[in-house]
Amino acid sequence: MRSRTVSTGTEVVAPRQIVAVDWSGRRSAVGAHLWIACSAWDGAIVLEHGMDRDAAIAHLVGLVEREPSTLIGLDFAFSFPSWFFDHRGVTDVFGMWTHVAEHAERWLVDCPWPFWGRGARLSPTTDAVLYRLTEQGIGAKSAFQLYYPGAVGASSLRGMPHLATLRAAGMHIWPFDTFALPAVVEIYPRRFTGEVTKSSAPARRAYLASRYGPPADVNACASEDAFDAYVSAREMGARLGHGAAFPVISEPQLLLEGLIWDGTARASLA
């Protein structure tokens, strides 16, 4: 059995199942772009797609019901820069998820300040802080960017409300909750893949072959979405095996904004 230990600062745990989800914020054809990679304790990875967002969340709940010792990584922003809470009159991240559920679809149509990417707001907003602390300096996109290649705004707006569903199902959403399994963390696949031309199928195949040998599932290089899910699951497992930490967070700004987890010391922003 491969060891996958995790330090929480006070104890060591070993998740028996790791799941990485390449999420989709699309209005249609969601199932073609939302991929789930599930890695069991022995390292075998199962790749699945074809589900809409609600079905994918139900699937994650089912996976956890069968194996509570599970760590799930979702690749959308779990929150916004802290100033946006005051702007919207929201006091904590759990309230923000409810607020997003109420307003997201209208924001995606109207693109109000500080969101940008459509209508009269095609250029990046310049009179507001667009990035959370955890996004600064790593090339991540802002949740306020709703459109254009690489935008994560739609995915985040159509993802945050589902975090409340997962939490209600008994999952701990780190760092807003103290880490305990089953747990859900925010991931940014580029932090796992490194530099690779993901839009190129030959580049994806070459990357997987050089890093892992022939992929166990040919779907792993079938698309950018499948590639991101597969590599994220592999690398989450590898970094857990090296004692990756999930520290208890007490900094008020981080408890509003959240943290991208990549298995490095950066997760604590120490």
N, C-alpha and C positions, 0 to 999 in steps of 0.2 A: 504494500500500500504506500502511495506517495504521501509524504508529510506536507501538510499545508497549515502552518501555524500562524496565528494572528495575535499581535500584542495589542491589548487595549489599555495598557498602562498599569493594570492591576492583575490581569490574568491572561492566559494564553488559550485560545480556542482554535478549533480546526474545522472549518466548514466542509461538509461532505459533498456539497454541490455548489457550483459557481455558474451564474447565468449572466450573460452580457446581451443587452438588447440594443440593436441599432434602430432607434425610434424613427417615426415618420410624422411630419406635420402636414402632409398633403391632404387636400380635400377629397381626392378620389384615388383609386388604385393604391390604397394604403398597403394592402397585403403584399404587393410586389416589392415594396421598399422597406417594410418593417421585418427585420430578421432577428431571430432569437437563437443564440448559441448556448447550449447547456452542457457544462462539463461536470461529469460525475467524479467521485473520489478517485477513480483509477485513471483519470485523465481523458477518457473517451469523450468526444464532443459530438453532440447531436445538433444539427442546424435545421431550423424550421422557419417557414414563412407562409404567407397566404392569409394571415389573420388581420382583421381590422383592429383598431386600438382597444376597443372594449373587449374583444375576444382575446387579445394578447394579454391584457391585465388579468382576465379570468384565468388564462393559462398559467400565468405566474403565480396566482393564488393557489391553483391546483398543484403546481410543482412544490410549493412550500408546504401545503397540507400533507403531501406525501413524504417530503423530506424537510423538516423544519430547520435543519442545520444548513442553511442556504444563504449565500451572498449574491445579491443581484446588482448589476451595474446598468444604469440607464443613461443614454447619451444626450440628454437635454438639460438646459439650465434649470435648477431646482428653485431659483429665486431671482431677485433683481438687486441692483445696487441699493444700499440701505436708505438713501434719500427718497427713493420712490415710495417707501412705506408712508412717510409723512405726507408726501404729495397726494396719495390716495386715501389717507386717513385710516391706515391699517396698522395694527400694533405688533403683530407677530407673523411668522411665516405660515402658520396654519390658517390664520385668517386671510393671508394673501392667496393661498391656494383656493379658498372659497371665493374670494374676490375675482380671481382670474376666471374661475368657472362661470361666473355671472357675466363677465365683460369680454372675454377673449374673442368671441366670434365678431363682435362689433368692432373691437380694436383692429382685427385683421381686415375688416372692410374699410373702416374710416381712417386708419393709420394716424391716430392723434399724437400730438407731441407727448413724449419724446420718441415715439416709434417712428421709423422711417423705412422707405423702400417702395412706396407706391404713391400714386396721385400727385399731389403738389409737394410731397415730401420724399423726393427721390434721393436726395443727398443726405449723408450722415448728419445727425443732430450735432450741433456744435456748442450749444449753451446748456449742456447737462453732462454729468459724468455717466458714461455709457457702460462702463465695465465694473464688475465686482472685483474685490481684491484678488480673489482666486484666479481670475481670468487675465490679470495684468501680466504682460511680459511673456506669455506662452502662445500667442497667436490665435487665441480663442475669439470667436465672434460674440457680439453683444446680443442679449435677448431682445433688445429694442430694434434690431435689424430684422424686418419681416420678410424681405424678398431679396433676390439676387443670389447667385451661386454661393453656397456655403452658409447661407443665413440659417440661424437656429431659432429665430423668433417664433415662427409658426409651430415648430416642434415643441418649443418650451411652453407656449401658451396652451397647446393641446396636450401637454404632458403633465404640467403641474397639478391640475385637478385630480389626476389619477393617483398622485402620491397620497392624497387623503384616503383613497380607497384601499391602497396597500397598507397604510398605517392602521386603518380600521380592521383590516384582516389580521393584525397582530405583528406586522413587520416594523422594525425600528428604522427610521429614516435618519441616517447619520449626515451631518453632525447635530441636527436639531434634537435628536434623541441620543442618549448615551448608547454607545455601540453594544449590541447584543444580537445574536442570531435568532431568527432570520432577520437579515438587514438589507437595506437598499442604499446604494451610494450613487453619486453623480460621477460619470466618467466622461472623458474627452478622448476618443479613440486615437487621435494623432499623438497623444502622450504615450500610447502603447506602440503604435506602428513606427514612429519616427518618420523620416523623409522617404516617401515612396510615391510614385505617380499612380495613385489609386484609380484614376480614370482609364488607365491602360491595362487591358486584360493580360498581355504578355508580362507587364511589370508586376502585376499581382501574382501571377504564377511563379515568376522568378523569385519574388520575395518569399513566398511561402515555401518553395523548394529549398532555398538557401537557408532559411531560418529554422524550419521544422522538418524538412524532408518532404516526401510526397504527402499532400494533405489527406487526412483520413476521409474527408468528404469533398468530392469534386465541386460541390456548391460553394466551397470556401472561396474560390476565385471566380465565381460566376458573375458577381457584381460588386460594386464598391460597398454596398450595404452588407452583403454577406461577408465580405472580406473584413470590414470593420468589426462585425459581431464576432467572427471567428478569432481574429487576432486579439481582440479585447479579452475574450474568455481565456485564451491561452496565457496572455500576459498577466491577467489578474491572478491566475493560479500560480504562475511563476513567482510573482512578487509576494504573494502570501507565503509561498514556500521559503522565502528569505526573511520572514518575520515582519512583514509590513504592518504598520501601526494605524490604529484608529483612536487617537487621543480624545479625551474628554475636552470639549471646547466650552469655554466660559466667556470669551470675548463677545460683547453684545453685538458688534457689527457682523461678526461671522455667524452668529446665531440667527441673524436676519438674512444674510446673503448666501450662506452655505459655503461648501468647499468642493472643488473637484478632487476626487481621490485617484491617485495614480500609483500608490504604493511606495512613495518616496517621502522623505522628511518634509518636503514642501507641503504635505497635507496639513501640517500644523501651522504653517506660515510663521514658524518660530524665527 
